[in-house]
Amino acid sequence: MMKSIMSDETMQFPKQEIARVCAIVDPATKIRYPLGPERLTIGRDADNVVALPDDSYVSGHHAQVYYEKGSCWLRDLGSRNGTVVNNLTIAGPIKIQPGDVITIGHTKLEVE
């Protein structure tokens, strides 16, 4: 009986679909904040990309979203009230993906 040997070059594997985060969306206002190479900051102060001046539970510079090593990350910037992803308070940087819901103060943002 003859065995068939295939090299890695001839074997074809299905490509994995990798969902890439492309924006943060405020579902209340429908405003979409596309992600680029720069870090996206979220907070109450006007100099944030996502400024939430009317939410008193949001710190001046509350959190940031950024790409690193091919993944999208969210980190809290030492806010007083913390940052929540999918109903869990984060303790350090966390990978985020489309469908995740970020809660900052009383504001919910969707990852797209």
N, C-alpha and C positions, 0 to 999 in steps of 0.2 A: 504494500500500500504506500503510495507516495503522499507525503505531507506537503501542504501548500504553505509557503513562508511569505509573509508580506512585510515589507519594511514600513517604518513609520511614515515614510514619504508617500507610499502608495495607499496606506490606510486612510479612510476618510471618516472623520468623526463629526457628528452634528455640532454646529457652532452654538455655544451657549448664548442666549439672549441676555445681555447685561443692561439692566435698566439704569439709565444715567439721569441724575437729577439735573433738570434744566432751569427750574424757577421755583421761587417761593410765591405763593398766592394768598392774598387776603380774601377769604370767601365772603366777608361782609361787604367789601367795597369792589370786589372783582379785580383789584389792582394786582398785576403780575410783575414780580421783580426777577428778571432773568439773571442767571448766574454767569459770571465771566471769570477771567483769570484773577481778578481782585477779590479780596475778602468782602463779603456782604455783611454789614453790621446792622443790628437791630437794637433799637432803644428809644427812649423818650426824647432825647436831644435831636435837634433839627439836622445835625451833621451826619446822622445815620442814613444808610441807604433805605432802610425800612424804618421810618420815623413814626413812633406811636405816641404823639404828644398828649393825647387825651386819656391815656391809661395810667393812672397814678400808681399802679402796682408794677410798672415797668421802670427799670433803672435807666439812668441817662445813657449808658452804653451797656446793654444787657447781655447780648449774645452775638456770636458771629458764625457765619456759614462759609466754608472754604473747601477747595479741592486739595487733596494731598495723596500722593501715591495712587492715583487713579480712582479714588473714592471721594465722596462728598461727606464732609464732617460738620457737626454742629458743636459749639462749645459755649458754655456759660462764661461770662466775663466777670465773675465774682458778684453777681447781682444779689440783692437783698432777698428777693422772693423766689429765686431759682428758675430753672428752665425745665419744661416737661415735654417729653416726646411720647406719644401714644399712651398718655396717662401715667407715665413713670418719670419721676424726677431724675435728671441726669446728674452724675457725680463728677464726670470728666468728659472729655471729647467723645462723641458718639457718631458712628456712621449713620447717615440718613439716606432714605431712598424714596422714590415716588410712592405716594400713598400715606406716608407718615404725616402725623398731625403734631405740630409744635405749638405748645401753649406758653405764652409769655405774658405774665400778668393775667388780665382778663381777655387777652387777644389770642385767637387761634389762627394759625397759618398752616396752609397745606403745602406739602412738598410735591412738586410735579415733575 
